[in-house]
């Protein structure tokens, strides 16, 4: 199953397409614990929130992380240290 995220939450550059995905709001309770996910950190409230879930590989996660960070820079300009952060989370290996 492809990852789930809202493409409007990302800023893909020209020539860069959003990876195949399910369009929708990701929910932590719905994510596959064996797959990579992106988590946002609201640095003002210190709360984490899902940005994209069920990502199959690290290169896709890095593309999404970069696109998310561009979106944050666009919508939170000059916020500096209080800009939201984007964290790539990997499943725990047993």
BELPEGI-V671677 format. One record per backbone hydrogen bond with DSSP energy under -0.5 kcal/mol. CO is the residue of the C=O (numbers start at 1). NH is the residue of the N-H. E is the energy in kcal/mol with one decimal. If there is no record, write none. Layout:
# BELPEGI-V671677
co=CO nh=NH e=E
co=CO nh=NH e=E
This chain:
# BELPEGI-V671677
co=3 nh=22 e=-3.0
co=4 nh=53 e=-1.9
co=5 nh=7 e=-0.7
co=5 nh=24 e=-1.1
co=6 nh=9 e=-2.3
co=7 nh=10 e=-1.7
co=10 nh=12 e=-0.5
co=13 nh=16 e=-2.4
co=15 nh=17 e=-0.6
co=20 nh=3 e=-0.6
co=21 nh=23 e=-0.6
co=22 nh=5 e=-1.9
co=22 nh=24 e=-0.6
co=27 nh=30 e=-1.5
co=27 nh=31 e=-0.7
co=28 nh=31 e=-0.9
co=31 nh=33 e=-0.6
co=32 nh=35 e=-1.9
co=36 nh=55 e=-3.0
co=37 nh=89 e=-3.2
co=38 nh=51 e=-2.8
co=38 nh=52 e=-1.4
co=39 nh=87 e=-3.1
co=40 nh=42 e=-0.5
co=40 nh=49 e=-2.2
co=41 nh=43 e=-1.1
co=41 nh=85 e=-2.0
co=42 nh=46 e=-2.1
co=42 nh=47 e=-1.0
co=47 nh=42 e=-3.1
co=49 nh=40 e=-3.7
co=51 nh=6 e=-0.5
co=52 nh=38 e=-2.9
co=53 nh=4 e=-2.0
co=55 nh=36 e=-1.9
co=57 nh=61 e=-1.8
co=58 nh=62 e=-2.4
co=59 nh=63 e=-2.1
co=60 nh=64 e=-2.4
co=61 nh=65 e=-2.6
co=62 nh=66 e=-2.5
co=63 nh=67 e=-2.3
co=64 nh=68 e=-2.5
co=65 nh=69 e=-2.5
co=66 nh=70 e=-1.9
co=67 nh=11 e=-1.8
co=67 nh=71 e=-1.8
co=68 nh=72 e=-2.5
co=69 nh=73 e=-2.3
co=70 nh=74 e=-1.7
co=71 nh=75 e=-2.5
co=72 nh=76 e=-2.5
co=76 nh=79 e=-1.5
co=79 nh=82 e=-2.0
co=80 nh=83 e=-1.6
co=85 nh=41 e=-2.4
co=87 nh=39 e=-2.7
co=87 nh=89 e=-0.6
co=89 nh=37 e=-2.2
